[in-house]
Amino acid sequence: MSAQFEILNIAPEPEDFMYLRESAGWRNPDLQTVTESIANTLFWVTIWLNKNLVATARIVGDGTMYFYIQDVIVLPSHQGRGLGSLLMCKLEGYLQKQCVPGATVGLLSAFGKESFYEKFGYSIRNGETLGFGMCKFM
């Protein structure tokens, strides 16, 4: 029997989201911070199996000029089933509708996952014309 995944454009509960982040090896801030971050998201895609969160992705930003893809996470036990690609397709659909000419969409890829995002038109910044990009984790 094949799994019946449910794809929704709703935010997850903070505890479910924190569990998914931990499954990816990511640290979580405190519950209040996560709750506020969830509420400030522009667009969510969540994938559920038997009412359990198994994958998520979201877009944050100003909703006009700058959009940032964040928290593309698939529970390790469900990886390799195309769920990450499904998440990205849903995000891309939102971006196609919301972005005006000149808008910027950014993301930080986990090491070794760059080729996954390249399939969706994202390019690695080689430092020649745009610089390498930078980030600071607090």
Rosetta constraint file for C-alpha pairs under 8 A:
AtomPair CA 3 CA 49 HARMONIC 7.38 0.50
AtomPair CA 4 CA 49 HARMONIC 6.56 0.50
AtomPair CA 5 CA 47 HARMONIC 6.43 0.50
AtomPair CA 5 CA 48 HARMONIC 5.60 0.50
AtomPair CA 5 CA 49 HARMONIC 5.03 0.50
AtomPair CA 5 CA 50 HARMONIC 7.86 0.50
AtomPair CA 6 CA 47 HARMONIC 5.58 0.50
AtomPair CA 6 CA 48 HARMONIC 5.04 0.50
AtomPair CA 6 CA 49 HARMONIC 6.40 0.50
AtomPair CA 7 CA 45 HARMONIC 6.99 0.50
AtomPair CA 7 CA 46 HARMONIC 5.81 0.50
AtomPair CA 7 CA 47 HARMONIC 4.58 0.50
AtomPair CA 7 CA 48 HARMONIC 6.47 0.50
AtomPair CA 8 CA 44 HARMONIC 7.98 0.50
AtomPair CA 8 CA 45 HARMONIC 5.83 0.50
AtomPair CA 8 CA 46 HARMONIC 5.32 0.50
AtomPair CA 8 CA 47 HARMONIC 6.38 0.50
AtomPair CA 8 CA 48 HARMONIC 7.96 0.50
AtomPair CA 9 CA 43 HARMONIC 7.21 0.50
AtomPair CA 9 CA 44 HARMONIC 5.13 0.50
AtomPair CA 9 CA 45 HARMONIC 4.67 0.50
AtomPair CA 9 CA 46 HARMONIC 6.19 0.50
AtomPair CA 10 CA 44 HARMONIC 5.68 0.50
AtomPair CA 10 CA 45 HARMONIC 6.51 0.50
AtomPair CA 10 CA 46 HARMONIC 6.55 0.50
AtomPair CA 11 CA 38 HARMONIC 6.71 0.50
AtomPair CA 11 CA 39 HARMONIC 7.91 0.50
AtomPair CA 11 CA 44 HARMONIC 5.79 0.50
AtomPair CA 11 CA 45 HARMONIC 7.56 0.50
AtomPair CA 11 CA 46 HARMONIC 7.13 0.50
AtomPair CA 12 CA 16 HARMONIC 6.35 0.50
AtomPair CA 12 CA 17 HARMONIC 5.95 0.50
AtomPair CA 12 CA 38 HARMONIC 7.90 0.50
AtomPair CA 12 CA 46 HARMONIC 7.13 0.50
AtomPair CA 12 CA 53 HARMONIC 7.53 0.50
AtomPair CA 13 CA 17 HARMONIC 6.24 0.50
AtomPair CA 14 CA 18 HARMONIC 6.06 0.50
AtomPair CA 14 CA 31 HARMONIC 6.98 0.50
AtomPair CA 14 CA 34 HARMONIC 6.27 0.50
AtomPair CA 14 CA 35 HARMONIC 5.63 0.50
AtomPair CA 14 CA 38 HARMONIC 7.35 0.50
AtomPair CA 15 CA 19 HARMONIC 6.18 0.50
AtomPair CA 15 CA 31 HARMONIC 7.71 0.50
AtomPair CA 16 CA 20 HARMONIC 6.31 0.50
AtomPair CA 16 CA 53 HARMONIC 6.60 0.50
AtomPair CA 17 CA 21 HARMONIC 6.25 0.50
AtomPair CA 17 CA 53 HARMONIC 7.89 0.50
AtomPair CA 18 CA 22 HARMONIC 6.13 0.50
AtomPair CA 18 CA 28 HARMONIC 6.38 0.50
AtomPair CA 18 CA 34 HARMONIC 7.75 0.50
AtomPair CA 19 CA 23 HARMONIC 6.21 0.50
AtomPair CA 20 CA 24 HARMONIC 6.63 0.50
AtomPair CA 20 CA 53 HARMONIC 7.74 0.50
AtomPair CA 20 CA 54 HARMONIC 7.35 0.50
AtomPair CA 20 CA 55 HARMONIC 7.44 0.50
AtomPair CA 20 CA 73 HARMONIC 6.98 0.50
AtomPair CA 20 CA 74 HARMONIC 7.55 0.50
AtomPair CA 20 CA 75 HARMONIC 6.31 0.50
AtomPair CA 21 CA 25 HARMONIC 6.63 0.50
AtomPair CA 21 CA 26 HARMONIC 5.32 0.50
AtomPair CA 21 CA 27 HARMONIC 7.12 0.50
AtomPair CA 21 CA 28 HARMONIC 7.19 0.50
AtomPair CA 21 CA 71 HARMONIC 7.71 0.50
AtomPair CA 21 CA 73 HARMONIC 7.11 0.50
AtomPair CA 22 CA 26 HARMONIC 5.13 0.50
AtomPair CA 22 CA 27 HARMONIC 6.31 0.50
AtomPair CA 22 CA 28 HARMONIC 7.26 0.50
AtomPair CA 23 CA 75 HARMONIC 6.35 0.50
AtomPair CA 23 CA 76 HARMONIC 6.98 0.50
AtomPair CA 24 CA 73 HARMONIC 6.93 0.50
AtomPair CA 24 CA 74 HARMONIC 7.90 0.50
AtomPair CA 24 CA 75 HARMONIC 7.26 0.50
AtomPair CA 24 CA 76 HARMONIC 7.38 0.50
AtomPair CA 28 CA 34 HARMONIC 7.66 0.50
AtomPair CA 29 CA 33 HARMONIC 6.29 0.50
AtomPair CA 29 CA 34 HARMONIC 6.53 0.50
AtomPair CA 30 CA 34 HARMONIC 6.42 0.50
AtomPair CA 31 CA 35 HARMONIC 6.07 0.50
AtomPair CA 32 CA 36 HARMONIC 6.25 0.50
AtomPair CA 33 CA 37 HARMONIC 6.12 0.50
AtomPair CA 34 CA 38 HARMONIC 6.12 0.50
AtomPair CA 35 CA 39 HARMONIC 6.37 0.50
AtomPair CA 36 CA 40 HARMONIC 6.29 0.50
AtomPair CA 37 CA 41 HARMONIC 6.59 0.50
AtomPair CA 40 CA 60 HARMONIC 7.41 0.50
AtomPair CA 41 CA 58 HARMONIC 6.91 0.50
AtomPair CA 41 CA 59 HARMONIC 6.25 0.50
AtomPair CA 41 CA 60 HARMONIC 5.01 0.50
AtomPair CA 41 CA 61 HARMONIC 7.70 0.50
AtomPair CA 42 CA 58 HARMONIC 7.43 0.50
AtomPair CA 42 CA 59 HARMONIC 5.56 0.50
AtomPair CA 42 CA 60 HARMONIC 5.24 0.50
AtomPair CA 42 CA 61 HARMONIC 6.98 0.50
AtomPair CA 42 CA 63 HARMONIC 6.85 0.50
AtomPair CA 43 CA 58 HARMONIC 5.49 0.50
AtomPair CA 43 CA 59 HARMONIC 5.16 0.50
AtomPair CA 43 CA 60 HARMONIC 7.14 0.50
AtomPair CA 43 CA 91 HARMONIC 7.88 0.50
AtomPair CA 43 CA 94 HARMONIC 7.76 0.50
AtomPair CA 44 CA 56 HARMONIC 7.39 0.50
AtomPair CA 44 CA 57 HARMONIC 6.06 0.50
AtomPair CA 44 CA 58 HARMONIC 4.47 0.50
AtomPair CA 44 CA 59 HARMONIC 6.68 0.50
AtomPair CA 45 CA 56 HARMONIC 5.65 0.50
AtomPair CA 45 CA 57 HARMONIC 5.34 0.50
AtomPair CA 45 CA 58 HARMONIC 6.12 0.50
AtomPair CA 45 CA 87 HARMONIC 6.37 0.50
AtomPair CA 45 CA 90 HARMONIC 6.97 0.50
AtomPair CA 45 CA 91 HARMONIC 7.30 0.50
AtomPair CA 46 CA 53 HARMONIC 7.07 0.50
AtomPair CA 46 CA 54 HARMONIC 7.79 0.50
AtomPair CA 46 CA 55 HARMONIC 5.76 0.50
AtomPair CA 46 CA 56 HARMONIC 4.41 0.50
AtomPair CA 46 CA 57 HARMONIC 6.60 0.50
AtomPair CA 46 CA 87 HARMONIC 7.75 0.50
AtomPair CA 47 CA 53 HARMONIC 6.05 0.50
AtomPair CA 47 CA 54 HARMONIC 5.76 0.50
AtomPair CA 47 CA 55 HARMONIC 4.98 0.50
AtomPair CA 47 CA 56 HARMONIC 6.21 0.50
AtomPair CA 47 CA 83 HARMONIC 7.98 0.50
AtomPair CA 48 CA 52 HARMONIC 5.22 0.50
AtomPair CA 48 CA 53 HARMONIC 4.57 0.50
AtomPair CA 48 CA 54 HARMONIC 5.49 0.50
AtomPair CA 48 CA 55 HARMONIC 7.06 0.50
AtomPair CA 49 CA 53 HARMONIC 6.60 0.50
AtomPair CA 49 CA 54 HARMONIC 6.63 0.50
AtomPair CA 54 CA 74 HARMONIC 5.98 0.50
AtomPair CA 54 CA 75 HARMONIC 5.22 0.50
AtomPair CA 54 CA 78 HARMONIC 7.07 0.50
AtomPair CA 55 CA 72 HARMONIC 7.55 0.50
AtomPair CA 55 CA 73 HARMONIC 5.44 0.50
AtomPair CA 55 CA 74 HARMONIC 4.22 0.50
AtomPair CA 55 CA 75 HARMONIC 5.99 0.50
AtomPair CA 55 CA 83 HARMONIC 7.23 0.50
AtomPair CA 55 CA 84 HARMONIC 7.73 0.50
AtomPair CA 56 CA 71 HARMONIC 6.73 0.50
AtomPair CA 56 CA 72 HARMONIC 5.71 0.50
AtomPair CA 56 CA 73 HARMONIC 5.40 0.50
AtomPair CA 56 CA 74 HARMONIC 6.62 0.50
AtomPair CA 56 CA 87 HARMONIC 7.05 0.50
AtomPair CA 57 CA 69 HARMONIC 7.42 0.50
AtomPair CA 57 CA 70 HARMONIC 6.24 0.50
AtomPair CA 57 CA 71 HARMONIC 5.10 0.50
AtomPair CA 57 CA 72 HARMONIC 4.20 0.50
AtomPair CA 57 CA 73 HARMONIC 6.42 0.50
AtomPair CA 57 CA 87 HARMONIC 6.23 0.50
AtomPair CA 57 CA 88 HARMONIC 7.69 0.50
AtomPair CA 57 CA 91 HARMONIC 7.68 0.50
AtomPair CA 58 CA 69 HARMONIC 5.98 0.50
AtomPair CA 58 CA 70 HARMONIC 5.41 0.50
AtomPair CA 58 CA 71 HARMONIC 6.22 0.50
AtomPair CA 58 CA 72 HARMONIC 7.01 0.50
AtomPair CA 58 CA 91 HARMONIC 7.30 0.50
AtomPair CA 59 CA 67 HARMONIC 6.38 0.50
AtomPair CA 59 CA 68 HARMONIC 5.44 0.50
AtomPair CA 59 CA 69 HARMONIC 4.72 0.50
AtomPair CA 59 CA 70 HARMONIC 5.95 0.50
AtomPair CA 59 CA 91 HARMONIC 7.38 0.50
AtomPair CA 60 CA 67 HARMONIC 5.83 0.50
AtomPair CA 60 CA 68 HARMONIC 5.21 0.50
AtomPair CA 60 CA 69 HARMONIC 6.60 0.50
AtomPair CA 60 CA 70 HARMONIC 7.06 0.50
AtomPair CA 61 CA 66 HARMONIC 5.48 0.50
AtomPair CA 61 CA 67 HARMONIC 4.58 0.50
AtomPair CA 61 CA 68 HARMONIC 5.76 0.50
AtomPair CA 62 CA 66 HARMONIC 5.66 0.50
AtomPair CA 62 CA 67 HARMONIC 6.67 0.50
AtomPair CA 63 CA 67 HARMONIC 6.44 0.50
AtomPair CA 63 CA 98 HARMONIC 7.52 0.50
AtomPair CA 64 CA 98 HARMONIC 7.56 0.50
AtomPair CA 64 CA 99 HARMONIC 6.81 0.50
AtomPair CA 64 CA 100 HARMONIC 7.47 0.50
AtomPair CA 64 CA 103 HARMONIC 7.19 0.50
AtomPair CA 65 CA 99 HARMONIC 7.17 0.50
AtomPair CA 65 CA 100 HARMONIC 7.39 0.50
AtomPair CA 65 CA 102 HARMONIC 7.27 0.50
AtomPair CA 65 CA 103 HARMONIC 4.44 0.50
AtomPair CA 65 CA 104 HARMONIC 6.13 0.50
AtomPair CA 66 CA 103 HARMONIC 5.90 0.50
AtomPair CA 66 CA 104 HARMONIC 5.04 0.50
AtomPair CA 66 CA 105 HARMONIC 6.07 0.50
AtomPair CA 66 CA 106 HARMONIC 7.93 0.50
AtomPair CA 67 CA 103 HARMONIC 7.73 0.50
AtomPair CA 67 CA 104 HARMONIC 6.22 0.50
AtomPair CA 67 CA 105 HARMONIC 4.71 0.50
AtomPair CA 67 CA 106 HARMONIC 6.43 0.50
AtomPair CA 68 CA 105 HARMONIC 5.48 0.50
AtomPair CA 68 CA 106 HARMONIC 4.77 0.50
AtomPair CA 68 CA 107 HARMONIC 5.62 0.50
AtomPair CA 69 CA 105 HARMONIC 7.30 0.50
AtomPair CA 69 CA 106 HARMONIC 6.25 0.50
AtomPair CA 69 CA 107 HARMONIC 5.07 0.50
AtomPair CA 69 CA 108 HARMONIC 7.89 0.50
AtomPair CA 70 CA 107 HARMONIC 6.62 0.50
AtomPair CA 70 CA 108 HARMONIC 7.73 0.50
AtomPair CA 72 CA 84 HARMONIC 7.13 0.50
AtomPair CA 72 CA 87 HARMONIC 7.45 0.50
AtomPair CA 73 CA 84 HARMONIC 7.33 0.50
AtomPair CA 74 CA 78 HARMONIC 6.47 0.50
AtomPair CA 74 CA 79 HARMONIC 5.98 0.50
AtomPair CA 74 CA 83 HARMONIC 6.98 0.50
AtomPair CA 74 CA 84 HARMONIC 6.49 0.50
AtomPair CA 75 CA 79 HARMONIC 6.48 0.50
AtomPair CA 78 CA 83 HARMONIC 7.77 0.50
AtomPair CA 79 CA 83 HARMONIC 7.05 0.50
AtomPair CA 79 CA 84 HARMONIC 7.72 0.50
AtomPair CA 82 CA 86 HARMONIC 6.25 0.50
AtomPair CA 83 CA 87 HARMONIC 6.15 0.50
AtomPair CA 84 CA 88 HARMONIC 6.29 0.50
AtomPair CA 85 CA 89 HARMONIC 6.12 0.50
AtomPair CA 86 CA 90 HARMONIC 6.34 0.50
AtomPair CA 87 CA 91 HARMONIC 6.31 0.50
AtomPair CA 88 CA 92 HARMONIC 6.00 0.50
AtomPair CA 88 CA 120 HARMONIC 7.68 0.50
AtomPair CA 89 CA 93 HARMONIC 6.21 0.50
AtomPair CA 90 CA 94 HARMONIC 6.53 0.50
AtomPair CA 91 CA 95 HARMONIC 6.26 0.50
AtomPair CA 92 CA 96 HARMONIC 6.04 0.50
AtomPair CA 93 CA 97 HARMONIC 6.57 0.50
AtomPair CA 94 CA 98 HARMONIC 6.17 0.50
AtomPair CA 95 CA 99 HARMONIC 5.48 0.50
AtomPair CA 99 CA 103 HARMONIC 5.74 0.50
AtomPair CA 109 CA 113 HARMONIC 6.01 0.50
AtomPair CA 109 CA 114 HARMONIC 5.80 0.50
AtomPair CA 109 CA 117 HARMONIC 7.63 0.50
AtomPair CA 110 CA 114 HARMONIC 7.22 0.50
AtomPair CA 113 CA 117 HARMONIC 7.10 0.50
AtomPair CA 114 CA 118 HARMONIC 6.28 0.50
AtomPair CA 114 CA 124 HARMONIC 7.32 0.50
AtomPair CA 115 CA 119 HARMONIC 6.55 0.50
AtomPair CA 116 CA 120 HARMONIC 7.56 0.50
AtomPair CA 117 CA 121 HARMONIC 6.90 0.50
AtomPair CA 117 CA 122 HARMONIC 5.65 0.50
AtomPair CA 117 CA 123 HARMONIC 7.79 0.50
AtomPair CA 118 CA 122 HARMONIC 4.68 0.50
AtomPair CA 118 CA 123 HARMONIC 5.80 0.50
AtomPair CA 118 CA 124 HARMONIC 7.88 0.50
AtomPair CA 125 CA 130 HARMONIC 6.71 0.50
AtomPair CA 125 CA 131 HARMONIC 6.55 0.50
AtomPair CA 125 CA 132 HARMONIC 5.14 0.50
AtomPair CA 125 CA 133 HARMONIC 7.07 0.50
AtomPair CA 126 CA 130 HARMONIC 7.76 0.50
AtomPair CA 126 CA 131 HARMONIC 6.81 0.50
AtomPair CA 126 CA 132 HARMONIC 5.85 0.50
AtomPair CA 127 CA 131 HARMONIC 3.76 0.50
AtomPair CA 127 CA 132 HARMONIC 4.39 0.50
AtomPair CA 127 CA 133 HARMONIC 7.88 0.50
AtomPair CA 128 CA 132 HARMONIC 8.00 0.50
